[in-house]
Amino acid sequence: MLPILHLDDPQQLAQLRHLYSALRLDAADLALSRGRRAQDAQTVQTILADVAQRGDAALVELSQKFDDSDFSAQQIRVTPQEMCQAAGRVPAEQMRAIRRSIEQVRQYQQHIMPITPPPLKRPGVELGLRFTPLDSAGCYVPGGKASYPSSLIMQVVPAQVAQVKRVIACTTPSRFGRSDLVMAAAHELGLEELYRCNGIAAIAAMAFGTATIAPVDKIVGPGHPMVQMAKRALAGTVGIDGFLGASEIVTIADDSAQPAFIAADLLAQAEHDPGSCFLLTDSADLAQCVLREVARQAATLERLDAIAAALKLRSAIVVGPMDELIEWANRLAAEHVNLQTRDDEAVLARLTHAGAVFVGPYAPVAAGDYVAGPSHCLPTNTSARFASGISVYEFLKRAGVERYTRAGLADDAEAIITLAQAEGLTAHANSVKIRLD
């Protein structure tokens, strides 16, 4: 059952601190490959090396082992005909939903596309900035436990808006990875390269390349912990978006909130495997009402084992003063934060760390998961303290552009030469002197 913790109770405050530490330790265990993750790290390294050495043969062998015993190299690439045929099998209402998702995500990503600022001008000097897209990007779409066309959309559309020249996607050869929905979404996106390969192996294939899959410059997307370990291991070999862990929500609410709405949002994240959900409230009465609603609604839902585990191990209702609760929300730096208070704008102004914020009782996280526009691929495990979710920015590079005239260089020359000589870099100093002599 979901525990209720009161900030004014030292023992219960200690429990909250333990939960918070556990979230950060999950990320640390992945990064440092310690404890239960040490054996996983060895498995990851073995698979990465195998794919780097044997390419397609390793992909086939791993897919036969984990997904489909009849898998062959000819099945790695999903053909355009397969995508088109899949779209024809998907019910019309689901195709309409896919198109709406693509349209609205594209609309939002176009809206936030960065605009090149005007150059900064000093006498004889002009300093600018330009944005250029990546040449290639690889999107990993989980598919071991369920079918996720939304994850494909939330990664591919921002890359397309950024005008990445080559966008590919990989998903598992499992029955979920072979989903008509995923292939139909790829068809609607106009995706030319969709591949079937197992989690860690897919990351390796996109990083190193195989006979079938050409390597990419950046890999993005969610996935189970070993997929994230593979991304960590290859960071620097290719660009990596981040290390996306278990799904999370923090709801900040007062006694004006709707208990049924809050319970529904908490359960929506708890049904992920694993999931984490927190309610931070200054109302003890609301806490009890939400607890009853969670029990009532959970009884009607599927995925009860995942929900029960999340509520018991990774979640809590926290009761205390609103000022302290907002501080805790910033510490938790959750993937999703929902605000349901009398003055949401005041709370939002003080909320500095969140992957995405859903303001008001009629802004469920599910809207962001599917159709709102911002990508649902977001930082987890408190990493919203320093990281952001996938967007068009993920697929753009920034470069300064510097123009000097002779007069402009002459004006800066003394400072350049003095600093270069102070650092013992006489060739740097000479590169300026030779232009002015």
C-alpha positions as a Markdown table, in Angstrom:
| # | Residue | x | y | z |
|---|---|---|---|---|
| 1 | Met | 0.0 | 0.0 | 0.0 |
| 2 | Leu | 1.1 | 3.6 | -0.7 |
| 3 | Pro | 2.7 | 4.9 | 2.5 |
| 4 | Ile | 1.8 | 8.3 | 4.0 |
| 5 | Leu | 4.8 | 10.2 | 5.4 |
| 6 | His | 4.6 | 13.3 | 7.5 |
| 7 | Leu | 7.5 | 15.7 | 7.3 |
| 8 | Asp | 7.1 | 16.6 | 11.0 |
| 9 | Asp | 7.7 | 13.0 | 12.1 |
| 10 | Pro | 11.5 | 12.4 | 12.2 |
| 11 | Gln | 11.1 | 8.6 | 11.5 |
| 12 | Gln | 8.9 | 9.2 | 8.5 |
| 13 | Leu | 11.1 | 12.0 | 7.2 |
| 14 | Ala | 14.0 | 9.5 | 7.4 |
| 15 | Gln | 11.9 | 7.1 | 5.2 |
| 16 | Leu | 11.4 | 9.9 | 2.6 |
| 17 | Arg | 15.1 | 10.6 | 2.6 |
| 18 | His | 15.7 | 6.9 | 2.0 |
| 19 | Leu | 13.4 | 6.8 | -0.9 |
| 20 | Tyr | 15.1 | 9.9 | -2.4 |
| 21 | Ser | 18.5 | 8.3 | -1.9 |
| 22 | Ala | 17.3 | 5.1 | -3.6 |
| 23 | Leu | 16.3 | 7.1 | -6.7 |
| 24 | Arg | 19.8 | 8.6 | -7.0 |
| 25 | Leu | 21.4 | 5.3 | -6.2 |
| 26 | Asp | 19.6 | 3.6 | -9.1 |
| 27 | Ala | 21.4 | 6.0 | -11.4 |
| 28 | Ala | 24.7 | 5.6 | -9.6 |
| 29 | Asp | 24.5 | 1.8 | -9.8 |
| 30 | Leu | 24.0 | 2.0 | -13.5 |
| 31 | Ala | 26.9 | 4.4 | -13.9 |
| 32 | Leu | 29.3 | 2.6 | -11.6 |
| 33 | Ser | 28.2 | -1.0 | -12.4 |
| 34 | Arg | 28.2 | -1.9 | -8.8 |
| 35 | Gly | 26.1 | -4.2 | -6.7 |
| 36 | Arg | 23.4 | -6.1 | -8.6 |
| 37 | Arg | 24.4 | -4.2 | -11.8 |
| 38 | Ala | 28.0 | -5.6 | -11.9 |
| 39 | Gln | 27.0 | -8.8 | -13.7 |
| 40 | Asp | 24.7 | -6.8 | -16.0 |
| 41 | Ala | 27.6 | -4.6 | -16.9 |
| 42 | Gln | 29.7 | -7.6 | -17.9 |
| 43 | Thr | 26.8 | -8.9 | -20.1 |
| 44 | Val | 26.5 | -5.5 | -21.7 |
| 45 | Gln | 30.2 | -5.3 | -22.5 |
| 46 | Thr | 30.1 | -8.9 | -24.0 |
| 47 | Ile | 27.2 | -8.1 | -26.3 |
| 48 | Leu | 28.7 | -4.8 | -27.4 |
| 49 | Ala | 32.0 | -6.4 | -28.3 |
| 50 | Asp | 30.2 | -9.3 | -30.1 |
| 51 | Val | 28.2 | -6.9 | -32.3 |
| 52 | Ala | 31.2 | -4.8 | -33.0 |
| 53 | Gln | 33.1 | -7.9 | -34.2 |
| 54 | Arg | 30.5 | -10.0 | -35.9 |
| 55 | Gly | 27.8 | -7.5 | -36.9 |
| 56 | Asp | 24.6 | -9.0 | -38.4 |
| 57 | Ala | 25.6 | -12.5 | -37.3 |
| 58 | Ala | 25.6 | -11.4 | -33.7 |
| 59 | Leu | 22.2 | -9.6 | -34.1 |
| 60 | Val | 20.7 | -12.7 | -35.5 |
| 61 | Glu | 22.1 | -15.0 | -32.8 |
| 62 | Leu | 20.9 | -12.7 | -30.0 |
| 63 | Ser | 17.5 | -12.3 | -31.6 |
| 64 | Gln | 17.1 | -16.0 | -31.9 |
| 65 | Lys | 18.1 | -16.4 | -28.2 |
| 66 | Phe | 15.9 | -13.7 | -26.7 |
| 67 | Asp | 13.0 | -13.1 | -29.1 |
| 68 | Asp | 12.4 | -15.4 | -32.1 |
| 69 | Ser | 14.1 | -18.8 | -32.7 |
| 70 | Asp | 13.4 | -18.5 | -36.4 |
| 71 | Phe | 14.9 | -15.0 | -36.9 |
| 72 | Ser | 17.1 | -14.5 | -39.9 |
| 73 | Ala | 19.3 | -11.7 | -41.3 |
| 74 | Gln | 16.7 | -11.0 | -43.9 |
| 75 | Gln | 14.3 | -9.9 | -41.2 |
| 76 | Ile | 16.6 | -7.3 | -39.6 |
| 77 | Arg | 15.4 | -4.5 | -42.0 |
| 78 | Val | 11.6 | -3.8 | -42.1 |
| 79 | Thr | 10.7 | -3.2 | -45.7 |
| 80 | Pro | 8.6 | -0.3 | -46.9 |
| 81 | Gln | 6.0 | -2.8 | -48.0 |
| 82 | Glu | 5.8 | -4.3 | -44.5 |
| 83 | Met | 5.2 | -0.9 | -43.1 |
| 84 | Cys | 2.5 | -0.1 | -45.7 |
| 85 | Gln | 0.8 | -3.4 | -45.2 |
| 86 | Ala | 0.8 | -2.9 | -41.4 |
| 87 | Ala | -0.8 | 0.5 | -41.8 |
| 88 | Gly | -3.6 | -1.1 | -43.8 |
| 89 | Arg | -4.3 | -3.6 | -40.9 |
| 90 | Val | -4.5 | -1.0 | -38.2 |
| 91 | Pro | -8.1 | 0.1 | -37.3 |
| 92 | Ala | -9.1 | 3.5 | -38.7 |
| 93 | Glu | -9.5 | 5.1 | -35.3 |
| 94 | Gln | -6.0 | 4.1 | -34.2 |
| 95 | Met | -4.5 | 5.5 | -37.5 |
| 96 | Arg | -6.4 | 8.7 | -36.8 |
| 97 | Ala | -4.8 | 8.8 | -33.3 |
| 98 | Ile | -1.3 | 8.2 | -34.7 |
| 99 | Arg | -1.8 | 11.0 | -37.3 |
| 100 | Arg | -3.0 | 13.4 | -34.6 |
| 101 | Ser | 0.0 | 12.6 | -32.4 |
| 102 | Ile | 2.4 | 13.1 | -35.3 |
| 103 | Glu | 0.8 | 16.3 | -36.4 |
| 104 | Gln | 0.7 | 17.9 | -32.9 |
| 105 | Val | 4.2 | 16.8 | -31.9 |
| 106 | Arg | 5.5 | 18.2 | -35.2 |
| 107 | Gln | 3.6 | 21.5 | -34.6 |
| 108 | Tyr | 5.1 | 21.9 | -31.2 |
| 109 | Gln | 8.7 | 21.0 | -32.3 |
| 110 | Gln | 8.4 | 23.5 | -35.1 |
| 111 | His | 7.2 | 26.1 | -32.7 |
| 112 | Ile | 10.2 | 25.7 | -30.4 |
| 113 | Met | 12.8 | 25.4 | -33.3 |
| 114 | Pro | 15.6 | 27.9 | -32.2 |
| 115 | Ile | 15.9 | 31.1 | -34.2 |
| 116 | Thr | 19.4 | 32.2 | -35.1 |
| 117 | Pro | 20.2 | 35.4 | -33.1 |
| 118 | Pro | 21.5 | 38.5 | -34.8 |
| 119 | Pro | 25.3 | 38.8 | -34.6 |
| 120 | Leu | 26.9 | 40.8 | -31.9 |
| 121 | Lys | 28.9 | 43.6 | -33.5 |
| 122 | Arg | 32.0 | 45.5 | -32.2 |
| 123 | Pro | 34.2 | 47.7 | -34.3 |
| 124 | Gly | 35.8 | 45.4 | -36.8 |
| 125 | Val | 34.3 | 42.3 | -35.2 |
| 126 | Glu | 31.2 | 40.3 | -35.8 |
| 127 | Leu | 30.2 | 37.3 | -33.6 |
| 128 | Gly | 27.4 | 35.0 | -34.5 |
| 129 | Leu | 25.9 | 31.6 | -33.7 |
| 130 | Arg | 24.5 | 29.0 | -36.1 |
| 131 | Phe | 22.6 | 25.8 | -35.6 |
| 132 | Thr | 23.2 | 22.8 | -37.9 |
| 133 | Pro | 21.5 | 19.4 | -37.8 |
| 134 | Leu | 23.2 | 16.1 | -37.1 |
| 135 | Asp | 23.9 | 14.0 | -40.2 |
| 136 | Ser | 22.3 | 10.9 | -38.6 |
| 137 | Ala | 20.4 | 9.8 | -35.6 |
| 138 | Gly | 19.2 | 6.4 | -34.2 |
| 139 | Cys | 16.1 | 6.1 | -32.2 |
| 140 | Tyr | 15.6 | 3.1 | -29.9 |
| 141 | Val | 12.0 | 2.0 | -29.4 |
| 142 | Pro | 11.3 | -0.5 | -26.5 |
| 143 | Gly | 9.2 | -3.5 | -27.5 |
| 144 | Gly | 9.8 | -6.3 | -25.1 |
| 145 | Lys | 6.7 | -5.9 | -22.9 |
| 146 | Ala | 4.4 | -3.8 | -24.9 |
| 147 | Ser | 4.0 | -1.9 | -28.2 |
| 148 | Tyr | 5.0 | 1.7 | -28.1 |
| 149 | Pro | 4.3 | 3.6 | -31.4 |
| 150 | Ser | 4.2 | 6.8 | -29.2 |
| 151 | Ser | 7.9 | 6.4 | -28.4 |
| 152 | Leu | 8.8 | 6.2 | -32.1 |
| 153 | Ile | 6.8 | 9.4 | -32.8 |
| 154 | Met | 8.3 | 11.3 | -29.8 |
| 155 | Gln | 11.9 | 10.6 | -31.1 |
| 156 | Val | 11.6 | 10.7 | -34.8 |
| 157 | Val | 9.5 | 13.8 | -35.2 |
| 158 | Pro | 11.9 | 16.1 | -33.3 |
| 159 | Ala | 14.8 | 14.7 | -35.5 |
| 160 | Gln | 12.8 | 15.3 | -38.7 |
| 161 | Val | 12.0 | 18.9 | -37.6 |
| 162 | Ala | 15.7 | 19.5 | -37.0 |
| 163 | Gln | 16.2 | 18.3 | -40.5 |
| 164 | Val | 18.6 | 15.4 | -39.6 |
| 165 | Lys | 19.6 | 13.9 | -42.9 |
| 166 | Arg | 19.2 | 10.3 | -41.9 |
| 167 | Val | 16.9 | 9.1 | -39.1 |
| 168 | Ile | 16.6 | 5.4 | -38.3 |
| 169 | Ala | 14.8 | 3.4 | -35.6 |
| 170 | Cys | 15.4 | 0.0 | -34.0 |
| 171 | Thr | 13.0 | -2.1 | -32.0 |
| 172 | Thr | 13.0 | -5.6 | -30.7 |
| 173 | Pro | 12.0 | -8.6 | -32.8 |
| 174 | Ser | 9.5 | -9.7 | -30.1 |
| 175 | Arg | 5.8 | -9.8 | -30.9 |
| 176 | Phe | 5.5 | -6.3 | -29.5 |
| 177 | Gly | 8.5 | -5.1 | -31.6 |
| 178 | Arg | 6.7 | -6.5 | -34.7 |
| 179 | Ser | 3.6 | -4.6 | -33.8 |
| 180 | Asp | 1.5 | -3.3 | -36.7 |
| 181 | Leu | 1.1 | -0.1 | -34.7 |
| 182 | Val | 4.9 | 0.6 | -34.6 |
| 183 | Met | 5.2 | -0.2 | -38.3 |
| 184 | Ala | 2.2 | 1.9 | -39.2 |
| 185 | Ala | 3.6 | 4.8 | -37.2 |
| 186 | Ala | 6.9 | 4.4 | -39.1 |
| 187 | His | 4.9 | 4.4 | -42.4 |
| 188 | Glu | 3.1 | 7.6 | -41.4 |
| 189 | Leu | 6.4 | 9.2 | -40.5 |
| 190 | Gly | 7.9 | 8.4 | -43.8 |
| 191 | Leu | 10.7 | 6.5 | -42.0 |
| 192 | Glu | 12.9 | 4.8 | -44.5 |
| 193 | Glu | 15.0 | 2.7 | -42.1 |
| 194 | Leu | 13.3 | 0.6 | -39.4 |
| 195 | Tyr | 15.2 | -2.3 | -38.0 |
| 196 | Arg | 14.5 | -5.3 | -35.8 |
| 197 | Cys | 17.2 | -6.1 | -33.3 |
| 198 | Asn | 17.5 | -6.8 | -29.6 |
| 199 | Gly | 18.0 | -4.0 | -27.0 |
| 200 | Ile | 21.7 | -3.9 | -26.2 |
| 201 | Ala | 22.5 | -5.3 | -29.6 |
| 202 | Ala | 20.5 | -2.5 | -31.3 |
| 203 | Ile | 22.5 | 0.2 | -29.4 |
| 204 | Ala | 25.7 | -1.5 | -30.5 |
| 205 | Ala | 24.6 | -1.8 | -34.1 |
| 206 | Met | 23.6 | 1.9 | -34.3 |
| 207 | Ala | 27.0 | 2.8 | -32.8 |
| 208 | Phe | 29.4 | 0.5 | -34.7 |
| 209 | Gly | 27.3 | -0.4 | -37.8 |
| 210 | Thr | 26.8 | -3.8 | -39.4 |
| 211 | Ala | 26.4 | -5.0 | -42.9 |
| 212 | Thr | 22.7 | -4.1 | -42.8 |
| 213 | Ile | 22.7 | -1.1 | -40.4 |
| 214 | Ala | 25.0 | 1.9 | -41.1 |
| 215 | Pro | 26.2 | 3.6 | -37.9 |
| 216 | Val | 24.7 | 6.9 | -36.7 |
| 217 | Asp | 26.1 | 10.0 | -35.0 |
| 218 | Lys | 23.7 | 10.0 | -32.0 |
| 219 | Ile | 21.5 | 7.5 | -30.2 |
| 220 | Val | 18.4 | 8.5 | -28.3 |
| 221 | Gly | 15.5 | 6.8 | -26.6 |
| 222 | Pro | 14.3 | 4.9 | -23.5 |
| 223 | Gly | 14.8 | 1.3 | -22.6 |
| 224 | His | 15.4 | -1.1 | -19.8 |
| 225 | Pro | 18.4 | -0.6 | -17.5 |
| 226 | Met | 20.8 | -2.7 | -19.5 |
| 227 | Val | 20.0 | -0.7 | -22.6 |
| 228 | Gln | 20.9 | 2.5 | -20.6 |
| 229 | Met | 24.1 | 0.8 | -19.5 |
| 230 | Ala | 24.9 | 0.2 | -23.2 |
| 231 | Lys | 24.3 | 3.8 | -23.9 |
| 232 | Arg | 26.6 | 4.9 | -21.1 |
| 233 | Ala | 29.3 | 2.6 | -22.3 |
| 234 | Leu | 29.2 | 4.1 | -25.8 |
| 235 | Ala | 28.9 | 7.7 | -24.8 |
| 236 | Gly | 31.7 | 9.5 | -26.6 |
| 237 | Thr | 31.8 | 6.9 | -29.4 |
| 238 | Val | 28.4 | 8.3 | -30.4 |
| 239 | Gly | 26.2 | 11.1 | -29.0 |
| 240 | Ile | 23.8 | 10.0 | -26.3 |
| 241 | Asp | 20.6 | 11.9 | -25.2 |
| 242 | Gly | 20.6 | 10.7 | -21.6 |
| 243 | Phe | 20.0 | 7.7 | -19.5 |
| 244 | Leu | 16.3 | 7.3 | -19.1 |
| 245 | Gly | 15.2 | 5.1 | -16.2 |
| 246 | Ala | 11.9 | 4.2 | -14.5 |
| 247 | Ser | 8.9 | 6.4 | -15.1 |
| 248 | Glu | 8.1 | 8.9 | -12.4 |
| 249 | Ile | 5.5 | 11.4 | -11.3 |
| 250 | Val | 5.3 | 14.0 | -8.5 |
| 251 | Thr | 2.0 | 15.7 | -7.9 |
| 252 | Ile | 1.9 | 18.9 | -5.8 |
| 253 | Ala | -1.6 | 19.5 | -4.5 |
| 254 | Asp | -3.6 | 21.3 | -1.8 |
| 255 | Asp | -7.1 | 20.7 | -0.5 |
| 256 | Ser | -8.6 | 22.3 | -3.7 |
| 257 | Ala | -7.4 | 19.3 | -5.8 |
| 258 | Gln | -9.5 | 16.4 | -7.1 |
| 259 | Pro | -8.5 | 13.1 | -5.3 |
| 260 | Ala | -9.8 | 11.0 | -8.1 |
| 261 | Phe | -7.7 | 12.8 | -10.7 |
| 262 | Ile | -4.6 | 12.6 | -8.6 |
| 263 | Ala | -5.0 | 8.9 | -7.9 |
| 264 | Ala | -5.5 | 8.2 | -11.6 |
| 265 | Asp | -2.3 | 10.0 | -12.5 |
| 266 | Leu | -0.3 | 8.2 | -9.8 |
| 267 | Leu | -1.5 | 4.9 | -11.0 |
| 268 | Ala | -0.8 | 5.7 | -14.6 |
| 269 | Gln | 2.9 | 6.0 | -13.7 |
| 270 | Ala | 2.8 | 3.1 | -11.2 |
| 271 | Glu | 1.7 | 0.7 | -14.0 |
| 272 | His | 5.1 | 1.1 | -15.7 |
| 273 | Asp | 7.5 | -1.6 | -14.8 |
| 274 | Pro | 9.1 | -0.2 | -12.7 |
| 275 | Gly | 7.3 | 3.1 | -11.9 |
| 276 | Ser | 7.5 | 5.7 | -9.1 |
| 277 | Cys | 4.8 | 8.1 | -7.9 |
| 278 | Phe | 4.7 | 10.8 | -5.2 |
| 279 | Leu | 1.9 | 13.0 | -3.9 |
| 280 | Leu | 3.2 | 16.1 | -2.0 |
| 281 | Thr | 0.3 | 17.8 | -0.2 |
| 282 | Asp | -0.3 | 20.2 | 2.7 |
| 283 | Ser | -3.7 | 18.5 | 3.4 |
| 284 | Ala | -3.9 | 15.4 | 5.5 |
| 285 | Asp | -7.5 | 15.0 | 4.5 |
| 286 | Leu | -6.6 | 15.0 | 0.8 |
| 287 | Ala | -3.9 | 12.4 | 1.5 |
| 288 | Gln | -6.5 | 10.0 | 3.0 |
| 289 | Cys | -8.9 | 10.7 | 0.1 |
| 290 | Val | -6.3 | 10.0 | -2.5 |
| 291 | Leu | -5.2 | 6.8 | -0.6 |
| 292 | Arg | -8.8 | 5.5 | -0.8 |
| 293 | Glu | -9.1 | 6.5 | -4.5 |
| 294 | Val | -5.8 | 4.7 | -5.3 |
| 295 | Ala | -7.2 | 1.5 | -3.7 |
| 296 | Arg | -10.6 | 1.8 | -5.4 |
| 297 | Gln | -9.1 | 2.5 | -8.9 |
| 298 | Ala | -6.3 | 0.0 | -8.7 |
| 299 | Ala | -8.8 | -2.8 | -8.2 |
| 300 | Thr | -10.2 | -2.1 | -11.7 |
| 301 | Leu | -6.9 | -2.0 | -13.6 |
| 302 | Glu | -4.6 | -4.4 | -15.3 |
| 303 | Arg | -0.8 | -4.7 | -14.6 |
| 304 | Leu | -1.6 | -5.1 | -10.9 |
| 305 | Asp | 1.7 | -6.7 | -10.0 |
| 306 | Ala | 3.6 | -3.7 | -11.5 |
| 307 | Ile | 1.3 | -1.2 | -9.7 |
| 308 | Ala | 1.6 | -3.0 | -6.3 |
| 309 | Ala | 5.4 | -3.1 | -6.6 |
| 310 | Ala | 5.7 | 0.6 | -7.5 |
| 311 | Leu | 3.3 | 1.7 | -4.7 |
| 312 | Lys | 5.2 | -0.4 | -2.1 |
| 313 | Leu | 8.8 | 0.2 | -3.0 |
| 314 | Arg | 9.2 | 3.5 | -5.0 |
| 315 | Ser | 6.3 | 5.8 | -4.0 |
| 316 | Ala | 4.8 | 7.8 | -1.1 |
| 317 | Ile | 2.3 | 10.4 | -0.1 |
| 318 | Val | 4.1 | 13.2 | 1.7 |
| 319 | Val | 2.3 | 15.6 | 4.0 |
| 320 | Gly | 3.8 | 18.9 | 5.2 |
| 321 | Pro | 4.0 | 22.7 | 4.7 |
| 322 | Met | 3.8 | 23.7 | 1.0 |
| 323 | Asp | 7.1 | 25.6 | 1.1 |
| 324 | Glu | 8.9 | 22.4 | 2.2 |
| 325 | Leu | 7.0 | 20.3 | -0.3 |
| 326 | Ile | 8.2 | 22.5 | -3.2 |
| 327 | Glu | 11.8 | 22.1 | -1.9 |
| 328 | Trp | 11.3 | 18.3 | -1.9 |
| 329 | Ala | 9.8 | 18.4 | -5.4 |
| 330 | Asn | 13.0 | 20.2 | -6.6 |
| 331 | Arg | 15.2 | 17.6 | -4.9 |
| 332 | Leu | 13.2 | 14.7 | -6.5 |
| 333 | Ala | 13.5 | 16.5 | -9.9 |
| 334 | Ala | 11.0 | 14.1 | -11.3 |
| 335 | Glu | 10.3 | 13.2 | -14.9 |
| 336 | His | 6.7 | 14.5 | -14.7 |
| 337 | Val | 5.3 | 17.0 | -12.2 |
| 338 | Asn | 1.6 | 17.8 | -12.0 |
| 339 | Leu | 0.3 | 20.9 | -10.2 |
| 340 | Gln | -3.1 | 20.9 | -8.6 |
| 341 | Thr | -3.3 | 23.9 | -6.2 |
| 342 | Arg | -5.2 | 27.1 | -5.8 |
| 343 | Asp | -2.2 | 29.1 | -7.2 |
| 344 | Asp | -0.5 | 26.8 | -9.7 |
| 345 | Glu | 1.5 | 29.7 | -11.3 |
| 346 | Ala | 3.0 | 30.6 | -7.9 |
| 347 | Val | 4.1 | 27.0 | -7.4 |
| 348 | Leu | 5.4 | 26.7 | -11.0 |
| 349 | Ala | 7.6 | 29.8 | -10.4 |
| 350 | Arg | 9.3 | 28.1 | -7.6 |
| 351 | Leu | 9.6 | 24.7 | -9.3 |
| 352 | Thr | 13.1 | 24.7 | -10.8 |
| 353 | His | 13.6 | 21.0 | -11.6 |
| 354 | Ala | 11.2 | 18.8 | -13.7 |
| 355 | Gly | 11.4 | 16.9 | -16.9 |
| 356 | Ala | 7.9 | 18.2 | -17.9 |
| 357 | Val | 5.3 | 20.1 | -15.9 |
| 358 | Phe | 1.5 | 19.5 | -16.2 |
| 359 | Val | -0.4 | 22.5 | -14.8 |
| 360 | Gly | -3.9 | 22.1 | -13.4 |
| 361 | Pro | -6.4 | 19.3 | -12.9 |
| 362 | Tyr | -7.1 | 18.8 | -16.6 |
| 363 | Ala | -3.5 | 18.3 | -17.7 |
| 364 | Pro | -2.8 | 14.6 | -17.2 |
| 365 | Val | 0.6 | 13.2 | -17.9 |
| 366 | Ala | -1.1 | 10.9 | -20.5 |
| 367 | Ala | -1.7 | 14.0 | -22.7 |
| 368 | Gly | 2.1 | 14.5 | -22.8 |
| 369 | Asp | 2.6 | 10.8 | -23.4 |
| 370 | Tyr | 0.7 | 10.8 | -26.7 |
| 371 | Val | -0.5 | 14.0 | -28.3 |
| 372 | Ala | 0.3 | 17.3 | -26.5 |
| 373 | Gly | 3.6 | 18.0 | -28.4 |
| 374 | Pro | 6.6 | 17.9 | -26.0 |
| 375 | Ser | 8.4 | 14.6 | -26.2 |
| 376 | His | 7.7 | 12.1 | -23.5 |
| 377 | Cys | 11.3 | 10.9 | -23.5 |
| 378 | Leu | 12.4 | 12.8 | -20.3 |
| 379 | Pro | 15.1 | 12.7 | -17.6 |
| 380 | Thr | 14.6 | 10.4 | -14.6 |
| 381 | Asn | 16.3 | 9.5 | -11.3 |
| 382 | Thr | 16.6 | 13.1 | -10.3 |
| 383 | Ser | 18.6 | 14.0 | -13.4 |
| 384 | Ala | 16.1 | 16.8 | -14.3 |
| 385 | Arg | 18.4 | 18.8 | -12.0 |
| 386 | Phe | 20.8 | 19.1 | -15.0 |
| 387 | Ala | 19.2 | 17.4 | -18.0 |
| 388 | Ser | 16.2 | 18.0 | -20.4 |
| 389 | Gly | 14.0 | 15.8 | -22.4 |
| 390 | Ile | 14.3 | 15.0 | -26.1 |
| 391 | Ser | 13.3 | 17.8 | -28.4 |
| 392 | Val | 14.4 | 19.4 | -31.7 |
| 393 | Tyr | 17.4 | 20.8 | -29.7 |
| 394 | Glu | 18.7 | 17.2 | -29.2 |
| 395 | Phe | 19.4 | 16.9 | -32.9 |
| 396 | Leu | 21.0 | 20.3 | -33.5 |
| 397 | Lys | 24.6 | 21.5 | -32.9 |
| 398 | Arg | 25.6 | 25.0 | -32.0 |
| 399 | Ala | 28.7 | 26.7 | -33.4 |
| 400 | Gly | 30.1 | 30.2 | -32.9 |
| 401 | Val | 30.9 | 32.2 | -36.0 |
| 402 | Glu | 33.6 | 34.8 | -35.6 |
| 403 | Arg | 34.6 | 37.4 | -38.2 |
| 404 | Tyr | 37.5 | 39.9 | -37.8 |
| 405 | Thr | 38.8 | 42.8 | -39.9 |
| 406 | Arg | 42.4 | 43.9 | -39.6 |
| 407 | Ala | 41.3 | 46.8 | -37.5 |
| 408 | Gly | 39.2 | 44.6 | -35.2 |
| 409 | Leu | 42.1 | 42.2 | -34.7 |
| 410 | Ala | 44.4 | 45.2 | -33.9 |
| 411 | Asp | 42.0 | 46.3 | -31.2 |
| 412 | Asp | 42.1 | 42.9 | -29.5 |
| 413 | Ala | 45.7 | 42.1 | -30.2 |
| 414 | Glu | 47.3 | 43.3 | -27.0 |
| 415 | Ala | 45.0 | 41.2 | -24.8 |
| 416 | Ile | 45.4 | 38.1 | -27.0 |
| 417 | Ile | 49.2 | 38.3 | -27.1 |
| 418 | Thr | 49.5 | 39.1 | -23.4 |
| 419 | Leu | 47.3 | 36.1 | -22.4 |
| 420 | Ala | 49.0 | 33.7 | -24.9 |
| 421 | Gln | 52.5 | 34.6 | -23.6 |
| 422 | Ala | 51.2 | 34.3 | -20.0 |
| 423 | Glu | 50.2 | 30.7 | -20.8 |
| 424 | Gly | 53.5 | 30.0 | -22.5 |
| 425 | Leu | 51.9 | 29.6 | -25.9 |
| 426 | Thr | 54.2 | 31.8 | -28.1 |
| 427 | Ala | 52.8 | 30.3 | -31.4 |
| 428 | His | 49.4 | 31.6 | -30.4 |
| 429 | Ala | 50.8 | 35.0 | -29.8 |
| 430 | Asn | 52.7 | 34.9 | -33.1 |
| 431 | Ser | 49.6 | 34.0 | -35.1 |
| 432 | Val | 48.3 | 37.4 | -34.2 |
| 433 | Lys | 51.5 | 39.4 | -34.5 |
| 434 | Ile | 52.2 | 38.0 | -38.1 |
| 435 | Arg | 48.9 | 39.4 | -39.3 |
| 436 | Leu | 49.6 | 42.9 | -38.0 |
| 437 | Asp | 53.3 | 43.3 | -38.9 |
